[in-house]
């Protein structure tokens, strides 16, 4: 058994143990709950304004605020803007913190009539009738003059509030929940300091090398020879090790291009090379409608498809030319690690 396989199997034992352990704190840098509220709220930018709307299908202003606070901070706010204005602690404009509620008056009716969430940098996360959920300046020509005050509904300083114990953008019902949970608890791939995982964010070639080497634990015999990977590059040691193992190669011009996004085809072939899994017998028909057996990445795509126990890659098309996301890369690694 070669060194790659030994590293994989020894690490797999750790992974299987961790996957049965209770959920622990998310592996991120510290962030306030107010920042987490705003980060989650930004996911809905562009969602249309719907009068009476309380779901991601469409929000009104108070419905949006109520939804975000409940899902991130487990704070139950009243339903209407007027009722929300009656709770919390008044905050001076000069002392605003990220996550505070911003109230406006005399919009569609007299008195308190609109609410948003302070997002920092003089901006408010606001459910507008024209653009839906949007970031609006505190100095906006329409909204600025209608500012009526702010309330803080998080008890104590925002920085002292207990942080979420899971990523705000990975629901427990997600088919990749266990994969993300296992790999983040094992420090193979981490989240961000706003308590998000950002599953749709793209993976670069340098990041892929680093993530895979956290699994394999390879040591390079020589430093990287790529012209665009100096010794001080954060990924230099991992790139050298992964390149020596023949898992991710460079280009003919002696570059590695560590900041280029990786495609799903490239992801599939490096997963195949890294885990050296035995391929199943050739399928009777095409595994995907856009892939045939002569495809340059066919062995990798077959590996990804045949090891997929969570259902993430069970689609009509593989869409190999699209960029690999953090969610897809995590799912592929998790499936491969548990294939045996």
C-alpha positions as CSV (number, residue, x, y, z in Angstrom):
1,X,0.0,0.0,0.0
2,X,1.6,3.3,-1.0
3,X,2.0,6.4,1.2
4,X,-1.1,8.2,-0.2
5,X,-3.4,5.3,0.6
6,X,-1.9,4.9,4.1
7,X,-2.5,8.5,4.8
8,X,-6.1,8.3,3.5
9,X,-7.0,5.2,5.6
10,X,-5.4,6.5,8.8
11,X,-7.2,9.8,8.4
12,X,-10.5,8.0,7.5
13,X,-10.5,6.4,10.9
14,X,-10.4,9.9,12.5
15,X,-13.1,11.2,10.1
16,X,-15.5,8.3,10.9
17,X,-15.0,9.0,14.7
18,X,-15.6,12.7,14.3
19,X,-18.7,12.2,12.2
20,X,-20.3,10.5,15.1
21,X,-19.4,13.2,17.6
22,X,-21.7,16.0,18.7
23,X,-21.7,19.2,16.7
24,X,-19.1,21.6,18.0
25,X,-18.5,25.3,17.4
26,X,-18.0,26.3,13.8
27,X,-14.3,26.6,12.8
28,X,-14.1,30.3,12.0
29,X,-12.5,33.4,13.4
30,X,-14.6,35.4,15.9
31,X,-17.5,37.5,14.6
32,X,-20.4,39.3,16.3
33,X,-23.9,37.9,16.0
34,X,-24.8,41.3,14.4
35,X,-22.3,40.5,11.6
36,X,-23.8,37.1,11.2
37,X,-27.3,38.6,11.0
38,X,-26.1,40.9,8.2
39,X,-24.1,38.2,6.4
40,X,-27.2,35.9,6.3
41,X,-29.4,38.8,5.3
42,X,-27.2,39.6,2.3
43,X,-27.9,36.2,0.9
44,X,-31.4,37.5,0.0
45,X,-30.3,40.6,-1.8
46,X,-32.5,40.8,-4.9
47,X,-35.4,38.9,-3.4
48,X,-38.5,40.8,-4.4
49,X,-40.6,43.0,-2.1
50,X,-44.0,41.4,-1.4
51,X,-46.6,43.0,0.8
52,X,-47.1,40.7,3.8
53,X,-44.2,38.5,2.7
54,X,-42.4,36.6,5.4
55,X,-40.4,34.0,3.3
56,X,-37.5,33.9,0.9
57,X,-40.1,33.9,-1.9
58,X,-40.8,37.5,-1.1
59,X,-40.4,39.8,2.0
60,X,-41.9,43.0,3.3
61,X,-39.7,45.0,5.6
62,X,-40.8,43.7,9.0
63,X,-41.2,40.2,7.6
64,X,-37.6,40.2,6.4
65,X,-36.2,41.5,9.7
66,X,-38.3,39.0,11.6
67,X,-37.1,36.1,9.4
68,X,-33.4,36.9,9.6
69,X,-33.3,37.4,13.3
70,X,-35.2,34.2,14.0
71,X,-33.0,32.1,11.8
72,X,-29.6,33.5,12.8
73,X,-30.0,34.8,16.4
74,X,-33.1,32.8,17.5
75,X,-34.6,36.2,18.4
76,X,-38.4,36.3,18.0
77,X,-39.5,39.8,16.9
78,X,-43.1,41.0,16.6
79,X,-44.6,40.9,13.1
80,X,-45.3,44.6,12.3
81,X,-42.9,47.5,12.1
82,X,-44.7,49.4,14.8
83,X,-44.5,46.5,17.2
84,X,-40.8,46.0,16.4
85,X,-40.2,49.7,17.2
86,X,-41.6,49.1,20.7
87,X,-39.0,46.5,21.6
88,X,-35.3,46.7,22.2
89,X,-33.1,49.6,23.4
90,X,-32.9,52.9,21.7
91,X,-29.5,53.6,20.1
92,X,-28.1,56.9,19.0
93,X,-27.2,57.3,15.4
94,X,-23.6,57.9,16.3
95,X,-23.5,54.6,18.2
96,X,-24.9,52.2,15.7
97,X,-23.6,48.7,15.6
98,X,-23.9,46.1,12.8
99,X,-27.2,44.3,13.3
100,X,-29.2,47.2,14.9
101,X,-32.7,47.8,13.6
102,X,-33.1,51.1,11.6
103,X,-36.6,52.6,11.6
104,X,-38.1,55.1,9.1
105,X,-41.2,57.2,9.4
106,X,-43.8,58.7,6.9
107,X,-43.1,56.3,4.0
108,X,-46.4,54.8,2.9
109,X,-48.2,56.1,6.0
110,X,-47.6,58.6,8.8
111,X,-45.5,57.5,11.8
112,X,-43.2,54.6,12.0
113,X,-43.7,52.7,8.8
114,X,-40.5,50.9,7.7
115,X,-37.6,48.9,9.2
116,X,-34.2,47.7,8.0
117,X,-31.0,46.2,9.5
118,X,-27.8,48.3,9.9
119,X,-25.1,46.7,7.8
120,X,-22.2,48.9,8.7
121,X,-20.4,51.4,6.5
122,X,-23.4,53.7,6.6
123,X,-25.6,51.2,4.8
124,X,-28.9,49.5,5.7
125,X,-30.1,46.1,4.5
126,X,-33.5,47.2,3.4
127,X,-36.6,45.6,1.8
128,X,-37.4,48.2,-0.9
129,X,-40.4,48.1,-3.2
130,X,-38.3,49.0,-6.2
131,X,-35.2,46.7,-5.9
132,X,-36.4,44.1,-3.3
133,X,-33.8,43.4,-0.6
134,X,-30.9,45.8,-1.2
135,X,-28.2,47.7,0.6
136,X,-29.2,51.4,0.9
137,X,-27.1,54.3,2.1
138,X,-28.1,56.1,5.3
139,X,-27.8,59.2,3.2
140,X,-30.1,58.0,0.4
141,X,-32.1,60.9,-1.0
142,X,-35.4,59.1,-0.2
143,X,-34.6,57.1,2.9
144,X,-32.2,59.5,4.6
145,X,-34.7,62.2,5.5
146,X,-37.2,59.6,6.8
147,X,-34.8,58.1,9.4
148,X,-36.7,57.9,12.7
149,X,-34.3,56.1,15.0
150,X,-32.6,52.8,15.8
151,X,-33.2,49.9,18.3
152,X,-30.8,47.2,19.5
153,X,-32.6,43.9,20.1
154,X,-29.5,41.9,20.9
155,X,-28.8,41.9,24.7
156,X,-25.5,43.4,25.6
157,X,-22.7,44.4,23.3
158,X,-22.9,42.6,19.9
159,X,-19.4,41.3,20.2
160,X,-20.3,39.5,23.5
161,X,-23.3,37.6,22.1
162,X,-22.8,33.9,21.8
163,X,-21.9,32.9,18.3
164,X,-24.0,30.5,16.2
165,X,-22.9,26.9,16.6
166,X,-23.4,26.2,12.9
167,X,-23.0,28.0,9.5
168,X,-25.9,30.3,8.8
169,X,-26.0,29.3,5.1
170,X,-25.9,25.5,5.5
171,X,-29.3,24.2,6.7
172,X,-29.3,20.9,8.6
173,X,-31.6,19.5,5.9
174,X,-29.0,20.0,3.2
175,X,-27.7,16.8,1.6
176,X,-24.2,18.1,2.1
177,X,-24.7,18.9,5.8
178,X,-22.8,15.8,7.0
179,X,-20.0,16.3,4.5
180,X,-19.5,19.9,5.5
181,X,-19.8,19.1,9.2
182,X,-17.3,16.3,9.0
183,X,-14.7,18.2,7.0
184,X,-14.9,21.4,8.9
185,X,-14.7,19.7,12.3
186,X,-11.6,18.0,11.0
187,X,-10.1,21.3,9.8
188,X,-9.9,20.1,6.2
189,X,-11.9,23.0,5.0
190,X,-13.0,25.9,7.1
191,X,-15.7,28.5,7.1
192,X,-15.5,32.3,7.2
193,X,-15.4,34.8,10.1
194,X,-19.0,35.8,9.5
195,X,-20.2,32.2,10.3
196,X,-20.9,31.3,6.7
197,X,-19.5,28.4,4.7
198,X,-20.3,30.0,1.4
199,X,-21.1,26.7,-0.4
200,X,-21.5,28.4,-3.8
201,X,-18.1,30.1,-3.7
202,X,-15.6,28.8,-6.2
203,X,-12.4,26.8,-5.4
204,X,-9.1,27.8,-6.8
205,X,-6.3,25.5,-7.8
206,X,-4.2,26.6,-4.9
207,X,-7.0,26.1,-2.4
208,X,-7.7,22.6,-3.9
209,X,-4.0,21.7,-3.3
210,X,-4.1,22.8,0.3
211,X,-7.4,21.1,1.1
212,X,-6.4,17.8,-0.4
213,X,-3.0,17.9,1.4
214,X,-4.8,18.3,4.7
215,X,-6.2,14.9,4.0
216,X,-3.1,13.3,2.5
217,X,-0.4,14.9,4.7
218,X,2.2,14.7,1.9
219,X,5.6,16.3,2.2
220,X,7.4,17.6,-0.8
221,X,11.0,16.6,-1.5
222,X,11.8,19.9,-3.1
223,X,10.2,23.4,-3.1
224,X,7.9,24.5,-5.9
225,X,9.5,25.2,-9.2
226,X,6.5,27.1,-10.7
227,X,7.3,30.6,-11.7
228,X,4.1,31.9,-10.2
229,X,4.4,30.1,-6.8
230,X,7.2,31.8,-4.8
231,X,8.4,30.3,-1.6
232,X,6.3,32.8,0.4
233,X,3.0,31.8,-1.3
234,X,0.5,30.5,1.3
235,X,0.0,27.4,-0.8
236,X,3.6,26.8,-1.9
237,X,4.3,23.7,0.3
238,X,1.0,22.0,-0.5
239,X,1.3,22.8,-4.2
240,X,4.8,21.2,-4.3
241,X,3.6,18.1,-2.5
242,X,0.5,17.6,-4.5
243,X,2.4,18.2,-7.8
244,X,5.1,15.7,-6.8
245,X,2.4,13.1,-6.2
246,X,1.1,13.7,-9.7
247,X,-2.3,14.9,-8.4
248,X,-2.4,18.4,-9.8
249,X,0.0,19.3,-12.5
250,X,1.2,22.6,-13.8
251,X,1.1,24.1,-17.3
252,X,3.5,24.0,-20.2
253,X,4.7,27.6,-19.4
254,X,6.0,26.4,-16.0
255,X,3.1,28.1,-14.1
256,X,0.7,26.5,-11.7
257,X,-1.9,29.4,-11.7
258,X,-2.9,29.0,-8.0
259,X,-5.6,31.6,-8.2
260,X,-7.4,30.2,-11.2
261,X,-10.8,28.7,-10.5
262,X,-11.0,24.9,-10.8
263,X,-13.6,23.3,-13.1
264,X,-15.7,20.4,-12.1
265,X,-13.8,18.2,-14.6
266,X,-10.5,19.2,-13.0
267,X,-12.0,18.5,-9.6
268,X,-13.1,15.0,-10.7
269,X,-9.7,14.0,-12.1
270,X,-7.7,15.2,-9.0
271,X,-10.1,13.3,-6.7
272,X,-9.5,10.2,-8.8
273,X,-5.7,10.7,-8.6
274,X,-5.7,11.5,-4.9
275,X,-7.7,8.6,-3.6
276,X,-6.7,5.9,-6.2
277,X,-10.1,4.2,-5.9
278,X,-10.9,1.1,-8.0
279,X,-13.3,2.1,-10.7
280,X,-16.5,0.1,-11.2
281,X,-17.2,-1.8,-14.4
282,X,-18.1,0.5,-17.2
283,X,-21.8,1.5,-17.1
284,X,-24.1,0.1,-19.7
285,X,-25.0,3.7,-20.8
286,X,-23.5,7.1,-20.3
287,X,-23.3,8.2,-16.6
288,X,-24.2,11.7,-17.6
289,X,-25.8,13.0,-20.8
290,X,-22.9,15.4,-21.4
291,X,-20.1,12.8,-20.7
292,X,-18.9,9.9,-22.8
293,X,-16.2,7.3,-22.2
294,X,-13.7,9.2,-24.4
295,X,-13.9,12.3,-22.3
296,X,-10.4,13.3,-21.0
297,X,-11.7,13.4,-17.4
298,X,-13.9,10.3,-17.7
299,X,-12.1,8.2,-15.0
300,X,-12.5,11.1,-12.5
301,X,-16.1,11.7,-13.4
302,X,-16.8,8.0,-13.0
303,X,-15.1,8.1,-9.6
304,X,-17.1,11.0,-8.4
305,X,-20.4,9.5,-9.7
306,X,-19.8,6.0,-8.3
307,X,-18.7,7.1,-4.8
308,X,-21.6,9.5,-4.4
309,X,-23.6,8.2,-1.5
310,X,-25.2,11.5,-0.5
311,X,-26.8,12.2,-3.9
312,X,-25.1,15.5,-4.6
313,X,-23.9,14.4,-8.1
314,X,-27.0,12.4,-9.1
315,X,-28.1,14.7,-11.9
316,X,-28.7,14.3,-15.6
317,X,-25.6,16.4,-16.5
318,X,-22.2,16.6,-14.9
319,X,-21.6,20.2,-16.1
320,X,-17.9,19.6,-16.0
321,X,-16.9,22.9,-17.6
322,X,-18.6,24.9,-14.8
323,X,-16.4,26.0,-11.9
324,X,-16.2,23.7,-8.8
325,X,-17.9,25.1,-5.7
326,X,-16.8,24.7,-2.1
327,X,-19.9,22.5,-1.6
328,X,-19.2,20.3,-4.6
329,X,-15.5,19.9,-3.7
330,X,-16.4,19.0,-0.1
331,X,-19.0,16.5,-1.2
332,X,-16.6,14.8,-3.6
333,X,-13.8,14.5,-1.0
334,X,-16.3,13.3,1.7
335,X,-17.6,10.6,-0.7
336,X,-14.2,9.5,-1.7
337,X,-12.9,9.3,1.9
338,X,-15.9,7.1,2.8
339,X,-15.8,4.9,-0.3
340,X,-14.0,2.1,1.4
